[in-house]
Amino acid sequence: MTAILERRESESLWGRFCNWITNTENSFYIGWFGVLIISTLLTATFVFIITFIAAPPVDIDVIREPVSISLLYGNNIISDAVIPSSVVIGLHFYLIWEAASVDE
């Protein structure tokens, strides 16, 4: 009986991470979609909590009267809210709506 010993090259940290993510023998399979979802959910949760605590006043109705919606501006935990209004949505998507072509 002949035993052949091969020298294993040390695998990089990225290679070990890739193997761990794509290994289906783990009791908790994550996969690449899981990597994207977990990081996205953590980021969204973190941003929502920061918004809940410290969002600046927003002119919701475009009547020049900013509405404060965060805890730092005097709201309590019950009346505090993160309000997705049409103004806020328009602020984020204005560049897409006003683009003359897809190239912009």
Z-matrix of the N, CA and C atoms (Angstrom, degrees):
N
C 1 1.439
C 2 1.528 1 108.27
N 3 1.275 2 114.90 1 128.60
C 4 1.457 3 120.26 2 -177.77
C 5 1.524 4 108.93 3 -114.47
N 6 1.282 5 115.62 4 129.72
C 7 1.466 6 121.05 5 177.78
C 8 1.520 7 108.59 6 -105.33
N 9 1.271 8 114.67 7 128.30
C 10 1.460 9 119.91 8 178.82
C 11 1.526 10 107.53 9 -106.34
N 12 1.279 11 115.49 10 120.35
C 13 1.455 12 120.43 11 178.82
C 14 1.522 13 109.02 12 -99.42
N 15 1.285 14 114.89 13 124.38
C 16 1.455 15 119.78 14 176.83
C 17 1.517 16 108.78 15 -107.59
N 18 1.270 17 114.56 16 141.57
C 19 1.456 18 118.79 17 177.94
C 20 1.526 19 108.33 18 -84.75
N 21 1.318 20 115.09 19 119.72
C 22 1.464 21 119.35 20 178.16
C 23 1.513 22 109.36 21 -81.29
N 24 1.295 23 114.74 22 128.36
C 25 1.451 24 118.57 23 176.49
C 26 1.523 25 108.12 24 -77.08
N 27 1.298 26 114.95 25 141.56
C 28 1.462 27 117.97 26 -179.81
C 29 1.530 28 108.69 27 -66.69
N 30 1.306 29 114.50 28 130.52
C 31 1.454 30 120.24 29 -177.28
C 32 1.527 31 108.94 30 -86.75
N 33 1.298 32 116.07 31 145.57
C 34 1.464 33 120.07 32 -179.01
C 35 1.525 34 110.04 33 -69.67
N 36 1.301 35 114.87 34 164.19
C 37 1.459 36 120.50 35 178.41
C 38 1.528 37 110.37 36 -60.77
N 39 1.333 38 116.45 37 -40.53
C 40 1.466 39 120.42 38 178.63
C 41 1.528 40 111.05 39 -63.99
N 42 1.322 41 117.08 40 -41.05
C 43 1.460 42 120.67 41 178.63
C 44 1.516 43 111.95 42 -63.65
N 45 1.331 44 116.70 43 -41.59
C 46 1.471 45 119.44 44 177.10
C 47 1.518 46 111.15 45 -65.27
N 48 1.344 47 117.08 46 -38.80
C 49 1.461 48 120.67 47 177.91
C 50 1.525 49 110.77 48 -63.57
N 51 1.336 50 117.32 49 -44.81
C 52 1.467 51 121.45 50 178.93
C 53 1.522 52 110.92 51 -60.76
N 54 1.316 53 116.74 52 -43.67
C 55 1.465 54 119.90 53 178.81
C 56 1.519 55 111.58 54 -64.44
N 57 1.321 56 117.28 55 -38.40
C 58 1.461 57 120.05 56 -180.00
C 59 1.530 58 111.21 57 -68.44
N 60 1.339 59 117.38 58 -39.71
C 61 1.466 60 121.43 59 -179.24
C 62 1.524 61 111.01 60 -67.35
N 63 1.313 62 117.40 61 -41.15
C 64 1.467 63 120.36 62 -174.35
C 65 1.523 64 113.49 63 -94.34
N 66 1.323 65 118.49 64 3.45
C 67 1.460 66 121.52 65 179.98
C 68 1.525 67 109.53 66 -76.25
N 69 1.323 68 117.16 67 118.00
C 70 1.466 69 120.94 68 -178.74
C 71 1.517 70 112.54 69 -84.59
N 72 1.311 71 118.05 70 -2.95
C 73 1.458 72 120.34 71 178.78
C 74 1.522 73 112.35 72 -88.92
N 75 1.314 74 117.84 73 -4.06
C 76 1.463 75 120.73 74 175.78
C 77 1.520 76 109.48 75 -67.89
N 78 1.315 77 116.44 76 150.91
C 79 1.462 78 119.15 77 177.48
C 80 1.528 79 110.66 78 -71.52
N 81 1.319 80 116.76 79 -22.43
C 82 1.461 81 121.60 80 178.82
C 83 1.521 82 108.03 81 -126.54
N 84 1.323 83 116.48 82 96.25
C 85 1.462 84 121.39 83 -177.99
C 86 1.524 85 109.19 84 -79.18
N 87 1.327 86 116.42 85 128.52
C 88 1.463 87 121.00 86 -178.91
C 89 1.524 88 110.75 87 -102.31
N 90 1.295 89 118.10 88 -57.22
C 91 1.463 90 122.03 89 -178.26
C 92 1.517 91 111.26 90 74.30
N 93 1.335 92 115.63 91 170.10
C 94 1.460 93 119.73 92 -177.44
C 95 1.520 94 112.29 93 -70.51
N 96 1.326 95 117.17 94 -32.72
C 97 1.466 96 119.18 95 175.88
C 98 1.524 97 109.98 96 -64.46
N 99 1.320 98 116.46 97 -38.95
C 100 1.458 99 120.62 98 176.81
C 101 1.513 100 112.52 99 -62.84
N 102 1.323 101 116.98 100 -37.20
C 103 1.468 102 120.39 101 177.34
C 104 1.525 103 109.56 102 -61.99
N 105 1.336 104 116.98 103 -44.36
C 106 1.465 105 120.62 104 179.10
C 107 1.523 106 111.57 105 -66.01
N 108 1.331 107 117.06 106 -44.71
C 109 1.460 108 120.80 107 -177.27
C 110 1.520 109 111.50 108 -66.71
N 111 1.329 110 117.16 109 -45.28
C 112 1.464 111 120.15 110 -178.33
C 113 1.523 112 110.72 111 -62.38
N 114 1.315 113 117.65 112 -44.87
C 115 1.468 114 119.66 113 179.68
C 116 1.528 115 111.52 114 -67.09
N 117 1.324 116 117.83 115 -37.39
C 118 1.464 117 121.07 116 178.22
C 119 1.523 118 111.22 117 -66.14
N 120 1.330 119 117.17 118 -44.42
C 121 1.464 120 120.39 119 179.86
C 122 1.526 121 111.92 120 -65.74
N 123 1.315 122 117.25 121 -39.75
C 124 1.468 123 119.60 122 177.67
C 125 1.526 124 111.17 123 -64.02
N 126 1.330 125 116.95 124 -41.55
C 127 1.465 126 120.57 125 178.68
C 128 1.526 127 111.06 126 -65.42
N 129 1.330 128 117.35 127 -44.99
C 130 1.464 129 120.95 128 -179.73
C 131 1.525 130 111.25 129 -63.56
N 132 1.321 131 117.23 130 -40.62
C 133 1.464 132 120.98 131 178.66
C 134 1.523 133 110.78 132 -64.46
N 135 1.314 134 116.53 133 -44.78
C 136 1.462 135 121.19 134 179.41
C 137 1.530 136 111.06 135 -61.24
N 138 1.322 137 117.55 136 -45.65
C 139 1.465 138 121.64 137 -179.47
C 140 1.528 139 110.66 138 -66.27
N 141 1.337 140 118.13 139 -39.78
C 142 1.460 141 120.93 140 179.08
C 143 1.525 142 110.70 141 -63.41
N 144 1.331 143 117.27 142 -41.64
C 145 1.466 144 120.50 143 179.78
C 146 1.525 145 110.61 144 -65.30
N 147 1.330 146 116.88 145 -42.76
C 148 1.468 147 119.70 146 177.45
C 149 1.528 148 110.43 147 -63.03
N 150 1.327 149 117.40 148 -41.01
C 151 1.460 150 121.56 149 178.33
C 152 1.519 151 110.77 150 -63.55
N 153 1.310 152 117.00 151 -41.85
C 154 1.462 153 122.56 152 179.98
C 155 1.522 154 110.49 153 -60.96
N 156 1.322 155 116.89 154 -35.52
C 157 1.461 156 121.15 155 -176.08
C 158 1.527 157 112.03 156 -88.49
N 159 1.329 158 118.52 157 -42.19
C 160 1.461 159 119.38 158 -167.02
C 161 1.519 160 115.83 159 -134.24
N 162 1.318 161 119.57 160 28.45
C 163 1.469 162 119.93 161 178.98
C 164 1.527 163 110.49 162 -70.90
N 165 1.322 164 117.89 163 139.74
C 166 1.471 165 119.77 164 178.37
C 167 1.531 166 110.49 165 -74.85
N 168 1.327 167 117.25 166 162.22
C 169 1.466 168 119.72 167 177.20
C 170 1.527 169 111.51 168 -60.84
N 171 1.331 170 115.84 169 145.16
C 172 1.462 171 122.02 170 -176.40
C 173 1.521 172 109.25 171 -126.83
N 174 1.329 173 116.24 172 138.43
C 175 1.462 174 121.69 173 176.00
C 176 1.528 175 108.03 174 -82.23
N 177 1.319 176 116.63 175 90.08
C 178 1.463 177 121.61 176 -172.35
C 179 1.528 178 111.73 177 -72.34
N 180 1.328 179 116.89 178 -46.19
C 181 1.461 180 120.61 179 -173.47
C 182 1.524 181 113.36 180 -94.98
N 183 1.305 182 118.09 181 6.95
C 184 1.463 183 124.41 182 -178.35
C 185 1.528 184 110.50 183 55.11
N 186 1.320 185 116.40 184 43.14
C 187 1.466 186 120.89 185 177.25
C 188 1.528 187 110.31 186 -119.00
N 189 1.326 188 116.17 187 20.70
C 190 1.461 189 123.49 188 177.03
C 191 1.526 190 113.13 189 63.32
N 192 1.310 191 117.86 190 26.03
C 193 1.463 192 121.34 191 175.58
C 194 1.522 193 108.33 192 -124.08
N 195 1.320 194 117.41 193 95.03
C 196 1.472 195 119.99 194 -177.17
C 197 1.527 196 112.01 195 -63.51
N 198 1.302 197 114.74 196 139.51
C 199 1.458 198 121.76 197 177.64
C 200 1.518 199 107.56 198 -105.67
N 201 1.339 200 115.34 199 122.94
C 202 1.466 201 118.47 200 177.98
C 203 1.524 202 108.22 201 -88.22
N 204 1.320 203 115.46 202 133.35
C 205 1.463 204 119.52 203 -174.03
C 206 1.520 205 112.59 204 -123.49
N 207 1.325 206 118.35 205 10.04
C 208 1.461 207 118.95 206 -174.33
C 209 1.522 208 111.83 207 -116.52
N 210 1.318 209 114.68 208 167.35
C 211 1.457 210 121.36 209 -178.74
C 212 1.526 211 112.12 210 -66.87
N 213 1.327 212 117.86 211 -35.02
C 214 1.462 213 120.29 212 -178.80
C 215 1.522 214 113.05 213 -69.55
N 216 1.312 215 117.83 214 -18.29
C 217 1.457 216 121.07 215 179.53
C 218 1.520 217 112.03 216 -100.65
N 219 1.328 218 118.01 217 22.24
C 220 1.456 219 121.67 218 170.17
C 221 1.510 220 116.99 219 100.27
N 222 1.293 221 119.67 220 -2.72
C 223 1.460 222 119.47 221 176.81
C 224 1.521 223 109.88 222 -78.53
N 225 1.318 224 115.71 223 151.64
C 226 1.458 225 118.37 224 173.40
C 227 1.522 226 108.94 225 -94.36
N 228 1.299 227 117.36 226 177.02
C 229 1.465 228 121.35 227 -173.01
C 230 1.531 229 111.89 228 -64.72
N 231 1.333 230 118.32 229 -25.00
C 232 1.467 231 120.98 230 -178.35
C 233 1.525 232 111.03 231 -81.49
N 234 1.336 233 117.50 232 -42.00
C 235 1.464 234 119.51 233 -176.88
C 236 1.524 235 112.96 234 -88.46
N 237 1.311 236 116.77 235 -3.31
C 238 1.463 237 120.29 236 179.20
C 239 1.524 238 109.56 237 -74.04
N 240 1.322 239 116.34 238 141.97
C 241 1.465 240 120.29 239 -179.92
C 242 1.515 241 109.67 240 -156.51
N 243 1.307 242 115.74 241 149.82
C 244 1.456 243 121.78 242 171.19
C 245 1.521 244 105.51 243 -105.01
N 246 1.344 245 116.11 244 112.10
C 247 1.459 246 120.87 245 -169.98
C 248 1.522 247 110.19 246 -106.50
N 249 1.326 248 117.72 247 111.02
C 250 1.467 249 118.96 248 174.62
C 251 1.529 250 109.70 249 -81.84
N 252 1.302 251 117.41 250 97.03
C 253 1.457 252 120.67 251 -178.07
C 254 1.522 253 110.18 252 -95.77
N 255 1.314 254 114.79 253 170.85
C 256 1.459 255 119.21 254 179.40
C 257 1.523 256 110.93 255 -65.75
N 258 1.324 257 117.60 256 -29.06
C 259 1.457 258 120.77 257 178.45
C 260 1.524 259 110.13 258 -66.69
N 261 1.316 260 116.30 259 -43.87
C 262 1.462 261 120.20 260 -179.75
C 263 1.527 262 110.25 261 -67.27
N 264 1.307 263 117.13 262 -41.26
C 265 1.463 264 120.85 263 178.04
C 266 1.532 265 109.67 264 -63.56
N 267 1.320 266 116.54 265 -42.54
C 268 1.459 267 120.42 266 177.64
C 269 1.517 268 112.64 267 -63.62
N 270 1.324 269 116.59 268 -36.04
C 271 1.460 270 120.47 269 177.98
C 272 1.520 271 111.31 270 -61.54
N 273 1.313 272 117.06 271 -40.39
C 274 1.460 273 120.72 272 -177.81
C 275 1.528 274 112.85 273 -78.32
N 276 1.335 275 117.27 274 -34.27
C 277 1.460 276 120.35 275 -175.39
C 278 1.528 277 113.96 276 -102.56
N 279 1.329 278 118.09 277 6.24
C 280 1.460 279 121.38 278 -177.32
C 281 1.523 280 112.13 279 -58.28
N 282 1.316 281 116.91 280 -42.60
C 283 1.466 282 120.11 281 -178.13
C 284 1.519 283 111.89 282 -63.37
N 285 1.323 284 116.61 283 -35.98
C 286 1.468 285 119.99 284 178.79
C 287 1.522 286 110.23 285 -71.86
N 288 1.342 287 116.70 286 -43.28
C 289 1.456 288 120.25 287 -178.17
C 290 1.526 289 112.12 288 -65.19
N 291 1.314 290 117.58 289 -36.94
C 292 1.456 291 121.61 290 -175.34
C 293 1.522 292 113.86 291 -89.22
N 294 1.299 293 118.25 292 -3.54
C 295 1.462 294 120.57 293 -178.78
C 296 1.524 295 109.87 294 -68.27
N 297 1.316 296 115.82 295 135.73
C 298 1.459 297 120.36 296 179.73
C 299 1.521 298 111.63 297 -77.60
N 300 1.324 299 116.65 298 -24.84
C 301 1.460 300 120.19 299 179.35
C 302 1.526 301 108.96 300 -150.82
N 303 1.298 302 115.37 301 171.57
C 304 1.458 303 120.92 302 179.78
C 305 1.528 304 110.92 303 -67.81
N 306 1.329 305 116.76 304 -26.86
C 307 1.464 306 121.13 305 -179.15
C 308 1.523 307 112.85 306 -65.03
N 309 1.329 308 116.76 307 -25.56
C 310 1.463 309 119.41 308 179.86
C 311 1.495 310 109.10 309 -75.94
